[in-house]
């Protein structure tokens, strides 16, 4: 559901480490491009952005879906990636379907009456970044059918081959209350000889629900893994 602007607070403290660029992936935010929504399509988009902006090799930071794409990008285009930070993602969701959680999204009181209604309903100001005002109220910017298609794709495959192929420095941050399958993120860090942090009190969006823990971990990782530019 997210978009690049939701990362604005994080981007401010990342700037001492170099140029910070965020972009809306297809089906998200203001990106006009819709499908197809295979993981390979998202990864190709990220590679194109890095190449077009002459950013490589770059530290790639992603949350959830973005974390998965960061990992796959590092595995398939190591020339473009110097390190990755992945937050609360799942390498293997086979067998899980959108039916487990689709009902929750279908129950939203859309349209929301105001931004205050949005933040009150979700309990986090961050969600205001995901919505836009239309004539009848506030709606999610992304199309739910697109998001269902994207999530449905994850339930059909595992990504361990990509995990095993990553050779650059990595930091994996897992939310204690994120709802991901247990053990997978720790295993991903072990396989890649990366760093792993479990944040027991954090919800799925660790950089919002435990911002100082997230910041401390990322700053420490970047300070020892890359040189400021």
C-alpha positions in Angstrom: 0.0 0.0 0.0 2.9 2.3 0.6 4.7 4.9 -1.5 8.1 6.7 -1.5 6.9 9.7 0.5 6.2 7.5 3.5 10.0 7.1 3.8 10.6 10.9 4.3 11.5 10.7 8.0 13.9 7.9 7.4 15.4 9.6 4.4 16.4 12.6 6.6 18.8 10.7 8.8 20.1 8.6 5.9 21.5 11.6 4.0 24.8 11.7 5.8 25.5 8.3 4.2 25.0 9.5 0.6 22.3 10.5 -1.9 18.9 9.1 -0.9 16.4 8.2 -3.7 13.0 6.7 -3.3 10.5 5.7 -6.0 7.0 4.4 -6.3 6.9 0.9 -7.6 4.4 -0.2 -10.2 0.9 -0.3 -8.8 1.9 2.0 -6.0 1.7 5.7 -5.3 1.9 7.9 -8.4 3.6 5.3 -10.6 1.3 5.2 -13.7 2.4 1.7 -14.6 0.2 -1.2 -13.5 1.0 -4.9 -14.1 2.4 -7.3 -14.8 3.2 -7.9 -11.1 5.8 -10.6 -11.1 8.7 -10.2 -8.7 11.0 -10.1 -11.7 9.1 -7.1 -13.0 9.5 -5.1 -9.8 13.2 -6.0 -9.6 13.7 -4.9 -13.2 12.1 -1.6 -12.4 14.5 -1.1 -9.4 17.5 -1.9 -11.6 16.4 0.5 -14.2 16.0 3.3 -11.7 19.5 2.7 -10.3 21.0 2.7 -13.8 19.0 5.7 -15.1 20.0 7.8 -12.1 23.6 6.5 -12.1 23.3 5.4 -8.4 25.1 2.0 -8.5 26.4 0.3 -6.7 23.7 1.4 -4.2 22.6 0.4 -0.7 19.1 -0.8 -1.2 16.6 -0.5 1.7 13.2 -2.0 1.6 10.3 -3.0 3.8 8.1 -6.1 3.4 7.6 -6.4 -0.4 10.4 -3.9 -1.0 12.7 -6.0 1.2 12.0 -9.0 -0.9 12.7 -7.0 -4.1 15.9 -5.6 -2.6 17.1 -9.1 -1.9 16.2 -10.4 -5.4 17.9 -7.4 -6.9 21.1 -8.0 -5.0 21.0 -11.7 -6.1 20.4 -11.0 -9.8 22.3 -7.7 -10.3 25.2 -7.7 -7.8 26.9 -5.0 -9.9 24.1 -2.5 -8.8 24.0 -3.3 -5.1 26.6 -2.7 -2.4 24.5 -3.7 0.6 20.9 -4.4 1.5 18.6 -3.6 4.5 15.5 -5.7 4.6 12.7 -5.2 7.0 10.0 -7.8 8.0 9.7 -9.8 4.7 9.0 -13.4 4.0 11.3 -15.6 1.7 8.6 -18.4 1.5 4.9 -17.8 1.6 3.9 -20.9 -0.3 0.4 -22.1 0.7 -0.7 -18.8 2.2 -3.4 -17.0 0.3 -5.0 -13.5 0.4 -8.1 -15.1 1.8 -6.4 -15.1 5.2 -6.5 -11.3 5.4 -8.6 -10.0 2.5 -11.7 -9.7 4.7 -9.9 -7.2 6.9 -9.2 -4.8 3.9 -12.8 -5.3 2.6 -14.1 -4.1 6.0 -12.5 -0.7 5.7 -15.1 2.2 6.0 -14.2 3.5 2.5 -14.4 6.3 1.7 -12.8 7.7 4.9 -14.2 11.1 5.9 -10.9 12.8 6.6 -7.2 12.2 7.2 -8.0 12.3 10.9 -10.5 9.4 10.2 -7.7 7.5 8.4 -5.1 7.9 11.2 -7.7 7.2 13.9 -8.8 4.0 12.2 -5.3 2.6 11.6 -3.8 4.0 14.7 -0.7 5.4 12.9 -0.1 8.8 11.2 2.0 6.9 8.6 -1.2 5.6 6.9 -2.1 9.2 5.8 0.6 8.9 3.2 -1.2 6.1 1.5 -4.5 7.9 0.9 -5.7 10.7 -1.4 -8.8 12.9 -1.3 -11.5 12.5 -4.0 -14.9 14.0 -4.3 -16.6 11.7 -1.9 -13.7 11.4 0.7 -10.3 9.7 1.2 -9.3 6.6 -0.8 -6.2 4.4 -0.9 -4.0 5.6 -3.8 -3.2 2.0 -4.8 -5.8 -0.2 -6.3 -6.8 -3.1 -4.0 -7.2 -5.5 -6.9 -3.6 -4.8 -7.9 -2.4 -5.4 -4.4 -4.3 -8.7 -4.1 -2.7 -9.9 -7.4 0.8 -9.0 -6.1 0.3 -10.7 -2.8 -1.3 -13.7 -4.5 1.9 -14.2 -6.5 4.0 -14.7 -3.3 1.9 -17.7 -2.2 3.0 -19.6 -5.3 6.8 -19.6 -4.9 9.8 -19.6 -2.6 12.8 -17.3 -2.8 15.5 -19.3 -1.1 17.5 -19.5 -4.3 17.7 -15.7 -4.3 18.6 -15.6 -0.6 21.5 -18.0 -1.2 22.8 -16.0 -4.1 23.3 -12.7 -2.2 27.0 -12.0 -1.4 26.9 -8.4 -0.4 26.5 -7.2 3.3 23.0 -7.6 4.6 20.9 -6.5 7.6 17.6 -8.3 8.3 15.2 -6.7 10.8 12.3 -8.7 12.0 9.2 -7.3 13.8 8.1 -9.3 16.8 4.4 -8.4 16.0 4.7 -8.4 12.3 2.8 -11.5 11.5 5.4 -13.2 9.3 6.2 -16.9 9.5 8.7 -17.5 12.3 12.3 -18.4 11.7 12.5 -17.4 8.0 14.2 -14.1 8.4 16.7 -15.4 10.8 17.4 -18.2 8.4 17.8 -15.8 5.5 20.4 -13.8 7.5 22.2 -17.0 8.4 22.4 -18.2 4.8 23.7 -14.9 3.6 26.1 -14.5 6.5 24.3 -11.3 7.3 23.2 -9.4 10.4 19.9 -10.2 12.1 17.9 -8.1 14.6 14.6 -9.2 16.2 12.6 -6.2 17.5 10.1 -7.8 19.9 7.9 -4.8 20.5 7.7 -3.7 16.8 4.8 -4.0 14.4 5.1 -4.8 10.8 6.5 -1.4 9.9 9.5 -1.4 12.2 10.8 1.9 11.0 7.5 3.5 12.2 6.6 1.5 15.3 10.2 1.3 16.7 11.9 4.1 14.8 14.9 4.6 17.2 15.7 0.9 17.3 15.5 0.7 13.5 17.6 3.8 13.1 20.3 2.7 15.5 20.6 -0.7 13.7 20.7 0.8 10.2 23.2 3.5 11.1 25.5 1.0 12.8 25.2 -1.3 9.8 25.9 1.4 7.3 28.8 2.8 9.3 30.6 -0.5 9.2 29.5 -1.7 5.7 29.9 1.3 3.5 31.9 4.5 3.1 30.0 7.9 3.1 29.9 9.5 -0.3 
